[in-house]
Amino acid sequence: MSVYIIAEAGVNHNGSLQLAKKLVHAAVAAGADAVKFQTFQADKLVSRHAAKADYQKKTTDAEESQLEMIRRLELTAEDHVVLMNECQMAGIEFLSTPFDQSSLKLLTEQLGLRTLKISSGDITNLPLLHQAGKSGANVILSTGISILGEIEEALGALAFAYLGNENLPSLSRFREAYCSEEGQALLRKKVTLLHCTTDYPTAYSDVHLNKMITLRQAFGLLTGYSDHTNGSEISVSAVALGATVIEKHFTLNKMLDGPDHLASMEPEELRGLVSQIRNVELAMGISNKIPAASELRNASPARKSIVAAQPIAIGEKMTEANLTLKRPGSGLPPSAYWSLLGKQASRAYNADDLID
């Protein structure tokens, strides 16, 4: 299965539909599978008392409230329709992350999205996850800031909804749905977990890619990585460790005003990342340890055969002194060396002749 590469445009359009369209085409040019935006209604996402995250204070006006910042970055429902059509015409999948229930409804009911990306910040938002499951959409769930128990509760909310359970939602019913064979089968079919470190940019020492393996072992689901580090090497490493999805923020220009530009890739960097991931996919290959076709032609030049170390007369005994191992590997293999010792030569050999 090919790694699914999500070019995370996020809010790097700065609230401009024209800039958002340019991000779509940059993602296409880079070779990404999907371009992802963020869908929210600012007044339903952030209270007027919410402070900005530390990284947002560094990259935007520190005196501006989070609500004011989010309002500037909001796209309308009409903008979403335009962007989805732009993606269809450009040949790339349109994805978005809903941050409130009205936005989730817009994506699934009005736009008909069959895959949703849920952010790390909403992994404890069980009502939103329940609504996502009721929509029947596949879910890519980031797991930043969380512990295994919180992830299990989130998966329980999804399983409960996927099963079409009409009972009043509760943690105990989520747990029952999660533990059922039917619930587990639906989660395996519809959910991918992304390891993520919710810091922008993420220090390499805080990545802990082994946690992605822990997620796969703990939950038996497809896993991937949402990368907030600078550079491409961590995403590439995640692919080598079995990631099936890679998500990476990108922007048209890191110097643009806005909270996420500085921790994002520019288009040429994104193109390079996609190329590197595709190369690693090819390099992973099969697991059976058998020679590649390209290797076989090098077997004779690289391996050794038993040859005469010095002239050997007919009838002379073969010994450690008159036998040696040299290239090419087209004669008797080294494994036959000991069986020849003490035997009489059936013909005469010059030095370096292959023993037959």
N, C-alpha and C positions, 0 to 999 in steps of 0.2 A: 504494500500500500504506500502510495506516494505521500510524503510529508505535506500537510496542508499549511500553507504559509499565509498568514493574515497580516496585511499591511495596515497597521493601526493608525488611521488618520485622526481618530479621536476628536478633539476640539481644535486641532491645528489649522482649521479653516478660519479661526477667529471670528466666527459668526457670518462669514461671507460665503454665499452660495457659489460665486465665481471661483473663489479660492478652493472650495470643496470640490468643484468639478476638476480643477487642475490636479488636485490630489488623486482623484480617481484615475486620471490618465497617467500620472506618474507611477501609480501602483501597477497599472497594466504594463507600462514600459519596463518596469523592473521584473516582471514575470511572476508577481504574486498571484495566489489563487483567489483571494478575497481582499476587499478594502472595507475597513470597519470604521463606523462613526459612533457617536454617543447621542442617545435620544433622551431628552429630559425636558421637563417644564420647571424652570428655575424655582418658582414659588412652591412647587411640590417636592423639590429635592432638598433645598437648603433653607433652614430657618434664618431669620435676620440676626440671630445671636451666634451663628456658626463662624468660627475663626477659620482662616486659611491654614492649610498645611504649611510646614516650614519651607518646603521647596517652592511652594506657590508664592510665599512672601518674598523669596529671593528673586523670582522671575517675573513678578508683577508688582504693581503699586502696593506697598505694604499697608498703606492706609485704607485701601479699598477693601470692603467686606467680601467674604466668599460669595454671598448672594449677588452682590453687584457684579462681581467677576463672572459668575455663572450666567447671569442675564445677558451679558455681552456675547456669550458663546453659544447661545441657544439657536437651534434651527427650527423653522416652522414645519408643520405637517406638510405643507405644499413643497417646501424645500426637500423633504424626504422623498416625495414622489418624483421630483425632478432628478434627484441623485440616483434613485433606484433605476429610473429609465436610462440615465447616463451610463450606469454600470452594465445594464443589459445590452445597450448598443456597443459598448466598448469590449464586451466579452469577459467581464469579471464579476464575481459574486458580490452582491451588496450585503453587508452585515452591519448590525448595530447593537449597542448595549443599552437596554432600557434601565433607567434609574428610578422610575416610579411606575405605578400600576397603569396610569393613563398612557404613558409612553409605550409600555409593553403591549397594551391593547392596540395602539396605533400600528405597531410593527407587525403584530400577528393577525389582527382582524382586518385592518385597512390595507396594509401592504402585503399581507400573506407570507411573511417570512417563515421559513420552516426550520431555521436555525437561529438561536439567540446566544449571544455571549453575555454572561452574567459576571459582573465585576467582583473583585475580592471584597470590596466594601459591603456588598449585599449577601455575602455567604451566610450571615445570620438573619437576613431578612426573609424569614420563612413565608410570610404572606406573598411576597413577590415571587419566590421560588414555586410556591404552590400554584400561583396564577400561571407561571411559565409552563409548569407541567400540565395544567388543565388545557392549555392551548395545543398540546400535543407536539410542540416544537422540540427539536433536538437542542440540547443545551451544552455549551462549552463553558465550564465553570472555573474561574480563577480562585485560587485558594490562599492568597496572601493573608498574612496576619493570623491565620487560623490554626487550630489544633485538630487532631483526628476526630475527636468527639463532635466538634462543630461541623466538620465536613460530613460526618455520618448523619447528623440531624438534617443538613441541607439535602442530602441524597434521599433521606426518608420523606421529606416534604415532596420531592419530585416523584418518588415512587408512588406515594399515596395518590397524587394527582394523576399520574400516568395510568394507574389502575382504574380510574374513573370512579373512585370511592366518593359517594355522596354524603357520607357521615360528616359530622362536624370535625374539622381538623383539630388534631391534638398531638402532642409529642408522643404519647403512647401509641396512637394509631400510625404516626409516621414510622415509629420503630417497628411496629408489626408489618407494615408495608415493606420496609427496607429488608426485613428478615425473610420475607416470603420468596419462594422460588420465582413466582411471576414477577414480583417487584425487581428482583435481581436481574432477571432476564431483560426486563425493559430498560433498566439502567445500563446494562452492557450494550444494548442496542442504540440508546439515545443520548448517552452522557459521556463527555470527555472532560477529564480533570486537568487543569493546568497548574503546575507548580509556579509560584510567583513570589517575589519579595517586593513588598509595597514600599518602595523608596525610590526616589528619582533624582539622579541616577543611582542605581544600586552598586555598592562597592563589591568588588569580586569576592571579598572575604565574607560577604553576607548572602551570596548566591545559594550555596549548599545544594548543588544539583542532585546529590544523593537523595534529597527529599522527594524528587520526582520518582525515583525508584521505589521509595517507601510508599508513595501514593498508589503506584501500580500493584505492589504486593498486598497492601492493606485492603484495597477495594476491588481489585480485579477488573478495572476499567481501562480504557485507552487513556493515555496520559501525554501531556505535552508541556510546553514551557512558555510563559509570558515574560519576555526579556526586557528589563529596564536598565541593563548595563550599557555602558558606552562600548561601541565596537561590535563585532560579529562573532568573536570566538566562542562566547558562551552559548549562543544559539546553536552554532555548529556542533559544539560538544554535546549539547542536549540531544541533537539528532543521532549522534553516535551512541548515545545511551538509550535510544529507543523512543524518543519523542515522536508522536504522530502529528502534532500541531505545534507550530511556532508562531508566536505573535510578537510583532516588533513595531514600536512607534516610529513614524516617519513624518517629515515635514518638507516643505519646499525650500525652507531656509531656516537654519538654526537661530539666526539673529532676529527673526520676527518677534514682535511682542506677543506674549502669551505664556501660560503656565508650563506647557509641555515641550515647547520647541527645542530648548537647549538639551533635553535628554532624548531627543529623537534623531533618527538617521535622515540624511538628505538623500535625494533620489538615486544618485550614483552609488552611495553606500548601500542602499537597499538592493539595488541591482546586483552588487557584489555579494551580498548576503544570500540572495536567492541562488546565485550561481554556485556558491560554496556549498549550500545545503544540497543542491542537486548532485554535485560531485561526491559528497559524502554518501548520499543515497546509493549512487553507483558503486562506490567503494565498499559499502557494507556487504553487498552480494549475498552469497549462499553461506550456510553454516557447515555443510559437509566439507571436510578437509581432503579435497581432491585437487589435482593440478588444474590450473586454468589452461585453456587451450593455448594461450599465448606463451605459457611456460614450457610446454612440451617440446617445442623446437630448440629450447636451450638445454634440454636434459643432457644430450651427448657432449656438447662443449663444456658443460659445467661439472659433470660427474666424472668419476675415475673408473678405470678398468685395471686388471692385472696385466702387467707387461714385464718383459725381460729387463732386469737391471743391468745385465751384461750378456755377452754371447753365451748361449746354452747349446751344447752339442746334443745330437740325437742320443737317447738313452741315458743322458745325465740326469741325476736326481735334482728335483726342484727344491730349493732351500730359501731361507730368509735372505741369504746373501745374493742369490741370483734372480729373485722376484721382487717387484716393487709395485706401487700403485701410482698411476699417472692418468691424466686426461689423454684422450677422450673417453667417454663412458659407453662406447659402442662394443666393447668386448665383454669378457667374463667380469661380473661384478665383484667388488671387494669382499662380499660375503662368502665367495668361493675360495678365498685365499688359503685358509687353513686346510681345506680338503686337498689342495695341490701339493702341500709340503710332503716330501718323501717320495713322490711319484716320479717315474722316469719320463723324460720328454719324449713324445712320440715323433718329434721332428726337431730340426735345428732352428734356433731363434737368434736373430741379431738383437742387439741392445735396442730397447724401445718397441720391439715387436709385441703386438697383442698376443697373449697366451690364449690358445684355443683348445 
